[in-house]
Amino acid sequence: MVLSRFWLVIFISAIVFVVFGLFSGDSYTIDHVLNGKKDDPILVSERFAEELPAFIKDSIKKAPEKTMIINRDTLNADTTYVFKNKTVKIYSGVQKSDGLLPTCKSTLLDLVLPLMAYLAFFCGLMELLIISGASGKLAKALSPVFVKVFPSIPKNHPSISYMTLNFAANFLGLDSAATPFGLKAMESLQEINPEKDKASDAQIMFMCLHASGLTLIATSIIGYRAAANASNPADVMLPCIITSFIGTIAAFLIVGIKQRINFKSASLVIVLMVLIAAIVGLLMYVNHLDLIGKNYFTSNLSALILIGIIAFTLIFSFIHEKKFTEASTTVFESFVVGANNGVKTGVTIFPYVLGMLVAISLFRNSGLFEIISNWIAFIFSNMGVSKEITDALPVALLRPFSSAGSRGFLIDSMNTFGADSLTARLSSIFQCSAESTFYVIAVYFGSVNIKNTRYALGTMLVVDLICVITAIFVATWFF
């Protein structure tokens, strides 16, 4: 219900703002909102050639028909003039993201189809884990801890193994693997959900922990920083881990208090201490490496573990091939069945993803997001917050809506202020320490047709805010 209302609010407010801008004269055309593509120039005016300043008319006379004339003298450097017949179209600025119709196309081709391929492969592997009995053994081993965090889940339930694989993949920055494991976990939790159209306590806890984004190896962030010629691309790794870890603890405490979980459980305390010790140990190891060593370690550890999971699944299935025979199937046929289920899941979530991303596209291209972002930056600057921090806020504001959009702001901040600036480093931490909340809500709850997400969205946004505040303090402390 909350997600539906929020979707309507951003959609309708963006439409109203676009129409108002057109009729008030602030916008010359709204075609770019519907049909424009990211980084395309925006049409701001069209004039008869005779009405233009003399120096521009002289440039047009010297240029062939339909040639772009870019003026870099008295007008803005990004102003472009396109001559056609007797008129000149004037473009200024670039589009922040794809328009509504290109977003529909790119959602299918660039997002959902690759996601369906990942789902097919990893759901095929998970089918092997189920039939071979590996998932059952993993669930049995971890039940003592999970039943404390998820009291409504029966002991040894299959969802435990799926959630474990999802958390592990997130922890290692393996997004392509985390999503299929997470969707399988939601499907398994839905089987024991008494109210099928309403999120259960277990599903909310799982979603909030997943969205808190605890990541040990931020390979993509390190890659972006290396491409921007940062002196030490991995220097944001520790701040990212600290910020995302605090976000995860905050999510657990907020939801745990709401669900009245027993925080005094010895098994919970032990697991938390082991997790902290593992993180500290890995950080100490990585910290003593030189730059090349850090790059080598961070780029290979995640890949090796993913390959290890795949190899373990196949070898374990081969060793327990008898179980597949008893189920009147083979290892390969079971993989195909699981892959087919993954494709069906992808088809199910497509409308949810499309609806959310189209609304976000319209919201961004309407200019409303930019106004809100500027006002927030203005308020913070008047409170005495450093400009280096306010310049990074667009990444934090856009991150819950769109990973690609916030990534664009991150790269722009590195290009504008330098990869080693506080703004770029803080933007990197913002990008790494949270999930795309609205995308995650749409995908995961949409995959099991849950309409009432209860307090999940509110909790996830609060955790996002905690991560933003933590990131600011951590970045200021470190850099």
N, C-alpha and C positions, 0 to 999 in steps of 0.2 A: 504493500500500500504506500509506504513512504517513498520507495523507489519510483513508483508510478507517478506520484504527485510531483516529485522532483523532476522527472523526465518531462512532464507536461509544463512545468514552470519554465525550465530552460528553453524548451521548444517555443512556447508561446511568447515568452519575453523577447527571444531573439527575433521572431517574426515581426512583433510589434515594433521593435527597435529598427529593423531593416526598413519597414514601410514608412515609419516616421522620418527616418533619415532621408529617404527618397523624396518625400513630399515637402520636407522642410528645406531641401536644397543642400543638405550636408553630403549627400551621395548623388553622383550623376546617373549611375546605373546600378541595378542590383543583379545584373546578369552573372557577375563573378561569384555571387553567393550561391547560385545554382549550378553554373557550368565551369567556373574557373578552376584552375589547377594550382597546386602549391608552387610558389616562387614565380608565377606568372605576373606580369605588370598589370596594374589596375587602371582601367579607363576612368579618368576624372573629368574630361571635357572633350567637346568636339567643336571646332570653329571653322569658319570660312578662312581660306588662306590669306585673304586681303586684310583680315582683322588682326593678324599676328604682327609682332614687332618687326621692324625692317630687317634686322640682322638674321632673324629666323627665316623670313621670306627669301632672303638672299641665299641662305643655305639650301632651301628647298629648290630654288631655281637651278642650283649647281648640281643637285643630286638627281639620280634617275627616279622615275615614278615608283611609288610604294617603298622607297628607301627610308629606313629609320634615321632620323637626325637627332643625336643626343647632345643637348646643350650643357656645357659644363662651366659656363661663365657667370651670367647674372642670375640664372635660375638654379633650382636644385639639381644636383649631379645625377639624381635618378629619374629626372623628367625626360620622357621620350616622346618624340613627335613622329607620327606616321602619316605621310601624305597620300591621299587617294582622291583622284579627280579634283574637285574644287575645295575639298575640306581637309582639315588636319585633325587627326585624333591625338589627344594628349594623354599620356599614361604617366602615373607617378606612384612610387611605392610598389611593393610586391605582396602577393597574397600569402597569408600565414599558413593556410592549409587548404586541402582540396575542397571544392564546393560540394553541394549536396549530392548531385548526380554522379560526379566522379568518385565520391566517397562510397556510394552504393556499389559501384563497379570494383573499386580497390578493396572494399571489405571482403568481397567474394574472392577475387583473384589473388590479392596479396596477403590476406589474413586467414580467411576461413579455409580455403583450399589447402594451404600449407599446414594449418592446424589439423585439418582432417587427415592429412598424410601422417603427421606425428601421432594423432590419436589411433589411426589404424595400426601403426607399427607397435606402439607401446601397449595398446589394448590386446594386441596379439600376444605379446610377451606375458601380459598379466593373465591371460587365459591359460598359458603354460604353467605359470606359478600356481594357479588355482588347482588345475587337474593333477599336477605333480605332487601337490601337498606342501610346497615350499611356503606359500602364503599362510597356510594353517599353522605351520611350525613357528613362523615369525610372529604371528598373532598370539600364539600361546606363550612365547618367550616374553613379549612386551605387555601382556595383559595386566600384570600386577601394577604397572605404572599407569596405563591408559584408563583403567577402570576408576582411578582416582581423579583423573582430569575429565573423563567422560563417564560419569556415573550411570548414565542411561544406556550405555552400550554393554551388551552381554559379554561375559568373559569369553575370550578366544574368538571374537567375532571377526570376519574377514576384513571389515573396514579398518581394523587396527593396522594391518600390514600395508594397506593402500595409503593410509595417512602417513605411516612411517616413511614409505618411499617418496611421498610428496614432500614431506619436511626435509628429507635428505637431499632431494634434487634441488629444492629451493636453497638450502644451506650451501650447496656447491655451485649455485648460479646456473643450474641446468633447466632453464625455463621450458624448453621444448619437451623435456621429460616430466617436469613437475605438473604441467596442466593435465596430461592424460591420467597420471596417478591420482591427482586431485579430483577429477571428474568421476573416476571409478570409485573413489572414497565417498563422494556425495551420493552416487547411485546406491552404494551399499548401505549408507546411513539412511537413505530414503526407504529402504525395505523395512526398517524397524521404526519408521516414523509413524505414529498413530494418526496424525492429521496431515494428509498428503499434500495439501496446498499451503501448509503453514510450516515455517522452519522450526526444526526441533532444537533443543538445547545443544545437543551434540553437534549438529550442523553449524550452529552459530559459533560455538567455540572453535570448531575446525576452521571456519572461514576467517575468523578474526586472527587466529594464530597464523594462518597461511598468508593473509594480507599484510601482516606486520612486517613481512619481508626479511626475516633473519637470514643474512647471507654472509658466508665466510670469504668467498672468493668472487669479487666483483669483476669478472673477466671483461665484460663489455665496457665498463667504466674505465678500466685500465687501458683498454684498446683505444677508446676515444681520446684519452689523455696522451697516449703515446703518439697518436696521429697528429695531435696538436703540438707536438714537440715539448711536452712537459719535461722538466729536468729529472723528475722522478715520478713516472706515471703511477706507481703503486703507493705513493705517500698518503693517499686518501683511504687506504684499505682499513687501517685501524680505526679511524673516525667513523667509517661506514659500519664496521662491525659493532662498535660501541653504540651508535645511534639505533641501528636495527635491533640490537639485543635489548636495549631499554624499551623500544617500541613493542617487542614481543612480550616482555615482562608486564608492561602496562596493559596490553590486550588480555593477557592471562588473568591479571588481577581484577580488571574491570568486569570481564565476563564471569570470572570465578566468584566474585562477590555477588553479582546478580543471580548466579545459579547456586549460591551457597555451598561452594566446594570447600572441603576440609583442607586448608593449607598446611596443617600441622602434620600431615601424613609423612612418615619417615621415608617412604619410597620416593615421594615427590622431592623432598629435600635432598636426598642422595643423588637423584637424577639431575637436579639443578646444579649441584656442586660438581658432578662429573662433567656436565656440559660446560660450565665456566672454566674448569680445569683444562678441558680439551681445547677450548678457544684460546686460553692464555698460553698453553703449550705450543700451539700452532703459530700464534703470533710471535712468541719468543724465537721459534725456529726461523720464521720468515724474516724477522727483524735483523738477524745476524747475516743474512745473505746480501750480496752486492746487487746492483741494479739488474745485471744480466741474470743472476740467479733467481731473483724475485720474479722476473718476467717468465723465466723457464718454468719455475715451480707453479705459478698461478695459471699458466696456460696449459699445463699438462695434468695437474692433479684431478681436476673435474673430468677431463676427457678419459683419463685412466679409470676412474671410478665408474663412469657410465659404461665403458667397455667391459669393466669387471662385472657389473650387474647383468649385462646382456649375456656375457660368457657363462656366468653362474646359472642363469635361467636355462640356457640351452643344455649345458652339461648336466644339471640336476634333472632336467626333463628326460635326457637320454638315459641316465642311470635308472630313473623310475619309469621307464617306458612301459612297464607292465601295467601301470595304472591307466595309461592311455588305452591300452588294449582292453582292459576291463570296462572302460567307458565306451567301447566300440568305436574308437577313433584312433588317429595317429597324431604325432607331434605336429606335423605340418598342417594337417586338417584343423587341429585345435587352434593353431596360430591364425589360420584363415578365418575361422569362426569369430575369434576375438577381434581381428582386424575389421571384419564386417560390422561388428557391434560398435567399434570406434567410429566408422564412417557414419553410422546411423546417429550416433551422439553428435557428431559434427553438424549433420543436417538439422538436428533438433535445436542446437544453440544458435544457428545462423540468424534467425529472425531477431533474437534478443540482442546479439552483437550489432546487427545492422541498425536496429532502432536506436541503440545508445550512441553509436558512432556518428550517425547522421545528425542527431540532436546536438552533439558536441561540435561537429563541423559547422553547423548553422550558428551556434553560440559564438564560436571563435570568429567566423568571418563577418558576423554582424557588427563587430567592434565593441560589443558589450563587455566581453571578457577583458579587453585591453583597458577599457575605462575603469572597470572594477579593480584591475591590477594596479593601475596608476594611482587610484585613490588610496588603496591600501598602502602602497609605497609612500605616498605623500603623508599619510597619517603616521607611519612608522618614522619617517624622516623628521617630522615635527616632534616626535617623542625623543629625539636625540639618537636614533639608531643610525649607525654608520651607512653611508651611501653604498659601500662595498657589499653590505648585507642586503639592502633594499634592491640593489640591481640583480640579486640572485632570486628574489621572491617569485618572479614569474614561473620559474621551474617548480617551486613548491606549490604554487596555486594550480598549475596545470597538471601536475603529476597524478592526482586522483582521477582526472578525467581522461587523460591520454598519455600513454607512454611515449608514443612517437612525437607528439607535440612538445612535451617537456624535454625530450631528447634534442629537438631542434633548438630550443632555448638554451640548453646546456652547451651545445656545439657553438652557438652564436656567442655565448658568454666567453668561451675560451678564445674564439677568434677576435672578439672585441677587446677584452680586458687582459688576455694572456692566460695560458694554461696554468701558470703558477701564481695567479692572483687569488686573493681571498674569495672574490666573487666566483671564479671558475671552480675553485676547490669546494666551496659551499654548495654550488649548483650540483657538483658531482655527488656530494653526500645526500642532497635532497633526492636526486634521481635514483640512488642506490638503496636508500633506507625505507622505501615505501612501495606499495603496489598501486596499480591503476584501479582504484577502489570501485568505480562505477562499472568498468569493464569486467572486473572479477565478479561483482554481484550479478551482473547480467548473464555471464557465461555459466557460473557454477549453479546458481539457483534456477536459471533458465533451463539448464540441462535436465533437471528433475521436475520441471513445471511447478515450482513453488512460487506462489503469488504474494504471500505475506511473509516478508523477511524479518518481521518483528523489530528488535532493537539492533540487528546486525549492522545496518548502514550507519546509524548514529554512532555506534561503538567504533567502527572502522574509521570514521571521519575524526573522532576524538583522538584515536591512536595516531592518525596522520598528523594532527596538530601537535601532539606530544613529540613526534619524530622531528617536526620542523623546529620546534623550540629547542629540543636536544641538539639537533644538528648545528644550530646557530652557536650555542654555548661550546660545543665540542670543537667546531671549526675555529672559533675565536681563541680557544685554549691552545689548540695545536699550531695554528698558523698565524 
